[in-house]
């Protein structure tokens, strides 16, 4: 079982390295990437199955027992996130064949993609906070180069803003590591969970928490630390934006969940209020920003911020129902938001623009694409019986049970404004008449066969979205088991430190 942890990391690492040696052989790179990503999906599925059977799987590197060695840990949450990482890597990898131009592919797109999957998976499986920092840095390097790949002026501007903010986050992360190590003498998460309760100075614990909060707040794009995201996510090709949307901010949210259920889980009015204010403002400011945009990708990019607010809401409430909603919401939003970005890419190839005022008539000519958009958009807004409804229902119910009425109010308002944004896209892109047709009858559009190929990943993800809504019960059952495990940190601690043997 320990090897299962290693295999899921070795596959994308070796694929990335091997593709560097195939630098001039683009066809070979594609074969290596897709074979490795399929194998990664299978390995991640096997790891998830093993975790369901055994609760927690650990690997202590080089035979060093925890907390002295490097620990890799897979529990329900981390195994689920690794599986979603591999699956979205495969889906968006297929879409990239029709979205990323040959020049970008020749400059390392596939090895960088593999390294990104490797680093994201490593972050989810890390058992100590310094190695989590290392995984974050590998992820930052890979994502920065992917964002800048193509060397256009908007890309470079966005990439510089992205890397600048994330370097600042890394400084705060290191500061938090330094304070934590000075207080406890360890960086192993399991041991930290035990030793931090014995620290006499609560102010220093609070200082360390604030450092980590800022670092993870930048990574997950919470208010007011989100400025890098709307400035950068709309600049690279849609396939790159889609994988960023699926994974990068979710790593920050994962870190929030892990730290605030395992390490900083002490009763603290300041921490509770900080999370509540952050969740409320992130939801509301994010959705207002999206409503003000008039470009397809920018609307979707800024909407990422408001959806992160829902996840912080669940962490702030911290009950079993709330964390169950968070887990389900993560699964839901990874598929829904990525699919909407993919649909925007298809629309761009059809109409040659992302600007809403320049678009129109898509539903009249491509009704199936319009239906796919409606399913994802309604799910994002929270229409029953789609996945977004169940995710928001769980969080709102948890908020009502915890009497956090302010959070519930902002969650409901954000849902209504999300519907407004999606309606605006529908009216401008799909329903109104194409403004180009008013000027000329000859509109150059892509061949239908090529469009059908681009639609394959979109259709596949849409089926998953529908399944998440129609068959919500088994997903909720797993999310509930995950929440129970998070609320009982001794399961994680005992497995890592060998106390259950």
RANOR-V853016 format. One record per pair of residues at least 4 apart in sequence whose ideal C-beta (glycine too) atoms are under 8 Angstrom apart, sorted by the first residue. I is the first residue (numbers start at 1). J is the second residue. If there is no record, write none. Layout:
i=[I I]
j=[J J]
This chain:
i=[1 1 1 1 2 2 2 2 3 4 4 4 4 4 4 4 5 5 5 5 5 5 5 5 6 6 6 7 7 8 8 8 8 8 8 8 8 9 9 9 9 9 9 10 11 11 11 11 11 12 12 12 12 12 12 12 12 12 12 13 13 13 13 14 14 15 15 15 15 15 15 15 15 16 16 16 16 16 16 17 17 18 18 19 19 19 19 19 19 19 19 20 20 22 22 22 23 25 26 26 26 26 27 28 29 29 29 29 30 30 30 31 32 32 33 33 33 33 33 34 34 34 34 35 36 36 37 37 37 37 37 37 37 38 38 39 40 40 40 40 40 41 41 41 41 41 41 42 43 43 44 44 44 44 44 44 44 44 45 45 46 47 47 47 47 47 47 48 48 48 48 48 49 50 50 50 50 51 51 51 51 51 51 51 52 52 55 55 55 55 55 56 56 56 56 56 56 56 56 57 57 57 57 58 58 58 58 58 58 58 58 59 59 59 60 60 60 60 60 60 61 61 61 61 62 62 63 64 64 64 65 65 66 66 66 66 66 66 66 66 67 67 67 67 67 67 67 67 67 70 70 70 71 71 71 71 71 71 71 72 72 72 73 73 73 73 73 73 73 73 73 74 74 74 74 75 75 75 75 75 75 76 76 76 76 76 77 77 77 77 77 77 77 77 78 78 78 78 79 80 80 80 80 80 81 81 81 81 81 82 82 82 82 83 84 84 84 84 84 85 85 85 85 85 85 86 86 86 87 88 88 88 88 88 88 88 89 89 89 89 90 91 91 91 91 91 92 92 92 92 92 92 92 92 93 93 94 94 95 95 95 95 95 95 95 95 95 96 96 96 96 96 96 98 98 98 98 99 99 99 99 99 99 100 100 100 100 100 100 101 101 101 102 103 103 104 104 104 104 105 105 107 108 108 108 109 109 109 110 111 112 112 112 112 112 113 113 113 114 115 115 115 115 116 116 116 116 116 116 116 117 118 118 119 119 119 119 119 119 120 120 120 120 120 120 121 122 122 122 122 123 123 123 123 123 123 123 124 124 126 126 126 127 127 127 127 127 128 128 128 128 129 129 129 129 129 129 129 130 130 130 131 132 132 133 133 133 133 133 134 135 136 136 136 136 136 137 137 138 139 139 139 140 140 140 140 140 141 142 143 143 143 143 144 144 144 144 144 145 146 146 146 147 147 147 147 147 147 147 147 147 148 148 148 149 149 149 150 150 150 151 151 152 152 153 154 154 155 155 155 156 157 157 157 158 158 158 158 158 158 158 159 159 159 160 161 161 161 161 161 162 162 162 162 163 164 164 165 165 165 165 165 166 166 166 166 167 168 168 169 169 169 169 169 169 169 169 170 170 171 172 172 172 172 172 172 173 173 173 173 174 175 175 176 176 176 176 176 176 177 177 178 179 179 179 179 179 180 180 180 180 180 181 181 181 183 183 183 183 183 183 184 184 184 184 184 185 186 186 186 187 188 188 189 189 189 189 189 189 190 190 190 190 190 190 190 191 191 191 191 192 192 192 193 193 193 193 193 193 193 194 194 195 196 196 196 196 197 199 199 201 202 203 204 205 205 205 206 206 206 206 207 208 209 209 209 209 210 211 212 212 212 212 213 213 214 214 215 216 216 216 216 216 216 217 217 217 217 217 218 218 218 219 219 219 219 219 220 220 220 220 220 220 220 220 220 220 221 221 221 221 221 221 221 221 221 222 222 222 222 222 222 222 223 223 223 223 223 223 223 224 224 226 226 226 226 227 228 229 229 229 229 229 229 230 230 230 230 230 230 233 233 233 233 233 233 234 234 234 234 234 234 236 236 236 237 237 238 238 238 238 238 238 238 239 239 239 240 241 241 241 241 242 242 242 242 242 243 243 244 245 245 245 245 245 245 245 246 246 246 246 247 247 248 249 249 249 250 250 250 251 252 253 253 253 253 253 253 254 255 256 256 256 256 257 257 257 257 257 258 258 259 259 260 260 260 260 260 260 261 261 261 261 261 261 262 262 262 264 264 265 268 269 270 271 272 272 273 274 275 275 275 275 276 276 276 276 276 277 278 278 278 278 279 279 279 279 279 279 279 279 279 280 280 280 280 280 280 281 281 282 282 282 282 282 282 283 283 283 283 283 283 283 283 283 284 284 284 284 284 284 285 285 285 286 286 286 286 286 286 286 286 286 286 287 287 287 287 287 287 287 287 288 288 289 289 289 290 290 290 290 290 290 290 290 290 291 291 291 291 293 293 293 293 294 294 294 294 294 294 295 295 295 295 296 296 296 296 296 296 296 296 296 296 297 297 297 297 298 298 299 299 299 299 300 300 300 300 300 302 303 303 303 303 303 304 304 305 306 306 306 306 307 307 307 307 307 308 309 309 309 310 310 310 310 310 310 310 310 311 311 311 311 311 312 313 313 313 313 313 313 314 314 314 314 314 314 314 314 315 315 315 316 316 316 317 317 317 317 317 317 317 318 318 319 319 319 319 320 320 320 320 320 321 321 321 321 321 321 322 322 322 322 322 322 322 323 323 323 323 323 324 324 324 324 324 324 324 324 325 325 325 325 325 325 325 325 325 326 326 326 327 327 327 327 327 328 328 328 328 328 328 328 328 328 329 329 329 329 329 330 331 331 331 331 331 332 332 332 332 332 332 332 332 333 333 333 334 335 335 335 335 335 335 336 336 336 336 336 336 336 337 337 338 338 339 339 339 339 339 339 339 340 340 340 340 340 341 342 342 342 342 343 343 343 343 343 343 344 344 345 345 346 346 346 346 346 346 347 347 347 347 347 347 348 348 348 349 349 349 349 350 350 350 350 350 350 350 351 351 351 351 351 351 352 353 353 354 355 356 356 356 356 357 357 358 358 359 359 359 360 360 360 360 360 360 360 360 361 361 361 361 361 361 362 362 362 362 362 362 363 363 363 363 363 366 366 367 368 368 369 369 369 369 370 370 370 371 372 372 372 372 372 373 373 373 373 373 374 374 375 375 375 375 375 376 376 376 376 377 377 377 377 378 378 378 378 379 379 379 379 379 379 379 380 380 380 381 381 381 381 381 382 382 382 382 382 382 382 382 382 383 383 384 384 384 385 385 385 385 385 386 386 386 386 387 387 387 387 387 388 389 389 390 390 390 390 390 391 392 392 392 393 394 394 395 395 396 396 396 396 397 398 399 399 399 399 399 400 400 400 404 405 406 407 408 409 410 411 412 413 414 415 416 417 418 419 420 421 422 423 424 425 425 426 426 427 427 428 433 433 434 434 435 436 436 437 437 446 446 447 448 449 450 451 452 454 455 456 457 458 459 460 461 462 463 464 465 466 467 468 468 471 472 473 474 475 476 477 478 479 480 481 482 483 484 485 485 489 490 491 492 493 493 494 494 494 495]
j=[5 50 54 57 6 57 58 59 7 8 43 46 47 50 57 74 9 47 57 58 59 72 74 125 10 59 72 11 43 40 43 44 47 82 86 121 125 13 72 118 121 122 125 14 15 36 39 40 43 16 36 37 40 89 114 115 117 118 121 17 114 115 118 18 36 19 32 33 35 36 37 111 114 20 111 112 114 115 118 21 111 22 32 23 28 29 32 33 110 111 114 108 111 28 29 32 108 29 30 102 105 106 31 32 33 105 110 111 34 97 110 35 36 110 37 93 110 113 114 38 90 93 94 39 40 114 41 86 89 90 93 114 117 42 90 43 44 86 89 90 117 45 83 86 87 89 90 46 47 86 48 79 82 83 85 86 87 121 49 83 50 51 57 74 79 82 83 52 79 80 82 83 53 54 57 74 79 55 56 57 74 75 76 79 76 478 75 76 485 491 495 73 74 75 485 491 492 495 496 73 74 79 495 66 71 72 73 74 127 495 496 71 72 73 64 65 66 69 70 71 69 70 71 72 69 70 69 68 69 70 69 498 71 127 188 190 191 496 497 498 71 128 186 187 188 190 191 496 497 127 128 131 126 127 128 188 189 190 496 125 126 127 78 125 126 127 189 190 492 495 496 78 79 82 125 79 482 485 491 492 495 80 478 481 482 485 81 254 257 258 327 482 485 486 82 124 125 254 83 84 327 331 478 482 85 124 250 254 330 86 121 124 125 87 88 246 330 331 334 89 117 120 121 124 247 90 117 121 91 92 243 246 247 334 335 338 93 113 117 243 94 95 338 457 460 461 96 239 242 243 246 338 342 457 97 113 456 457 99 238 239 242 342 345 454 457 458 100 109 113 237 239 240 349 450 453 454 237 238 239 345 349 454 104 105 109 237 239 240 105 150 237 106 107 150 109 149 150 237 109 110 149 112 145 149 113 146 149 114 115 116 142 145 146 149 117 146 243 118 119 138 141 142 120 139 142 143 146 243 247 121 122 138 123 135 136 138 139 142 124 135 139 247 248 251 125 126 131 135 138 132 135 136 139 251 254 255 251 254 131 132 135 131 188 189 190 496 132 187 188 189 133 176 177 180 187 189 192 134 177 187 135 136 255 137 170 173 174 177 138 139 140 170 173 219 251 141 170 142 143 248 251 144 163 166 167 170 145 146 147 162 244 248 148 159 162 163 166 149 236 240 244 155 158 159 162 232 235 236 240 244 155 156 159 155 236 240 155 236 237 155 156 156 235 157 158 235 159 235 236 160 161 231 235 162 231 232 233 234 235 236 163 232 235 164 165 227 228 231 232 166 228 231 232 167 168 228 169 218 225 227 228 170 218 219 228 171 172 218 173 214 215 216 217 218 219 225 174 215 175 176 211 212 214 215 218 177 211 212 215 178 179 211 180 208 209 211 212 215 181 187 182 183 204 207 208 211 184 187 192 196 208 185 186 187 196 199 201 204 205 208 191 192 195 196 199 195 191 192 195 192 192 496 193 258 262 263 492 496 194 262 492 493 495 496 497 195 493 496 497 196 262 263 197 262 263 265 489 492 493 198 493 199 205 263 264 266 266 204 205 205 206 207 208 209 264 266 210 268 270 271 211 212 213 259 264 271 214 215 216 255 259 264 217 274 218 225 219 220 252 253 255 256 259 221 222 225 252 278 225 228 252 248 249 251 252 255 249 250 251 252 253 255 256 308 311 312 225 226 228 229 249 252 304 305 308 226 278 282 305 308 309 312 278 281 282 285 286 305 309 281 285 230 282 286 305 231 232 233 249 301 302 304 305 234 289 298 301 302 305 241 244 245 297 301 304 241 295 297 298 301 354 240 241 244 241 345 242 297 341 342 344 345 348 243 342 345 244 245 297 301 341 246 338 341 342 345 247 338 248 249 300 301 304 337 338 341 250 334 337 338 251 334 252 253 304 308 254 330 334 255 256 257 308 311 312 315 330 258 259 260 311 312 315 261 315 323 326 486 262 263 263 264 264 265 271 275 315 318 265 318 323 486 487 489 486 489 492 268 271 489 272 273 274 275 276 316 277 278 279 312 315 316 280 316 404 406 407 281 282 309 312 316 283 309 310 312 313 315 316 407 410 284 309 313 406 407 410 285 309 286 305 306 308 309 312 287 306 309 310 313 410 411 413 414 288 306 309 410 413 414 289 305 306 290 302 303 304 305 306 307 308 309 414 291 303 306 413 414 417 418 421 292 417 293 302 305 299 300 302 303 305 306 417 418 421 417 420 421 424 298 299 302 421 298 299 355 356 357 428 299 354 355 356 300 344 347 348 354 355 356 359 425 429 301 341 344 354 302 354 303 421 424 425 304 337 340 341 344 306 307 337 380 418 421 308 337 309 310 414 417 418 311 329 333 337 380 312 313 410 414 314 329 333 391 392 395 411 414 315 326 329 330 333 316 317 322 395 399 407 411 318 322 323 325 326 329 395 398 322 323 326 322 404 407 322 395 398 399 402 404 407 322 323 323 398 401 402 324 480 483 484 487 325 394 397 398 401 483 326 394 395 398 399 402 483 327 482 483 486 487 328 394 398 476 479 480 482 483 329 391 392 393 394 395 397 398 479 330 395 483 331 478 479 482 483 332 387 390 391 394 472 475 476 479 333 391 392 394 395 334 335 387 468 475 479 336 379 387 388 390 391 465 468 337 380 391 338 339 387 461 464 465 468 340 376 379 380 387 388 465 341 380 342 461 343 372 376 458 461 462 465 344 373 376 377 380 345 346 457 458 461 347 369 372 373 376 458 348 354 349 454 350 369 451 454 455 458 351 354 359 362 369 429 352 353 354 446 450 451 454 362 365 366 369 445 446 451 358 359 362 434 436 445 444 358 359 359 359 424 425 428 429 428 435 435 436 428 429 434 428 429 430 431 432 433 434 435 365 430 432 433 434 437 366 369 370 429 430 434 367 369 370 430 431 370 451 371 372 455 373 430 455 458 374 426 430 375 376 455 458 459 462 377 425 426 429 430 378 426 379 386 462 465 466 380 461 462 465 381 422 425 426 383 386 388 422 383 386 387 388 389 465 469 388 418 422 388 415 418 419 422 386 388 389 391 392 393 415 418 419 388 389 389 390 469 389 390 469 470 472 465 466 468 469 391 465 468 469 472 392 393 469 394 468 469 472 476 395 396 411 415 397 398 476 399 411 400 408 411 412 401 402 404 405 407 408 411 404 405 408 408 409 410 411 412 413 414 415 416 417 418 419 420 421 422 423 424 425 426 427 428 429 430 430 431 431 432 432 437 438 438 443 439 440 443 441 443 450 451 451 452 453 454 455 456 458 459 460 461 462 463 464 465 466 467 468 469 470 471 472 475 475 476 477 478 479 480 481 482 483 484 485 486 487 488 491 492 493 494 495 496 497 499 498 499 500 500]
